[in-house]
């Protein structure tokens, strides 16, 4: 019981705002570093926005997809090949990103169904932004994800849901 009382006293002192001078100095240094990183990030996003000005309409259209914001739309568009003549359909884009599962069979036996190699930055970005899309209540994507997750696991379910969304 004495230990609980001591912890309560220490917690009360911490909440009162007693901060030693050397800790305040360290907090100041960390806050200064965070502000510097935020400024650098703002410069990077402005530069990317300037470079993607010719593709602004495509970025705007990507932003209409649930779970994709301006930054993610810019990343997706930057990772897609500038020569879009090679990508004829959504299936070609999915295969190019490496999200298309293989179905190798020989003599009636199925081998590994892992997804193919592809643009790993685009693959990771698409999977990352699929998570908000499945968090929408009462959506068909969420229902499909929950069904597949129970049978196949989380990673396979999110990729399958991503393929179904496109």
Buried (B, 14 or more C-beta within 10 A) or exposed (E): EEEEEEEEEEEEEEEEEEEEEEEEEEEEEEEEEEEEEEEEEEEEEEEBBEEBEEBEEBBEEBBEBBBBEBBBBBBBBBBBEEEEEEBEEEEEBBBBBBBBBEEEEEEEEEEEEEBBEBBEEBBBBBBEBBEEBBEEEEEEBBEBBEEBBEEEEEEBBBBBBBBEBE
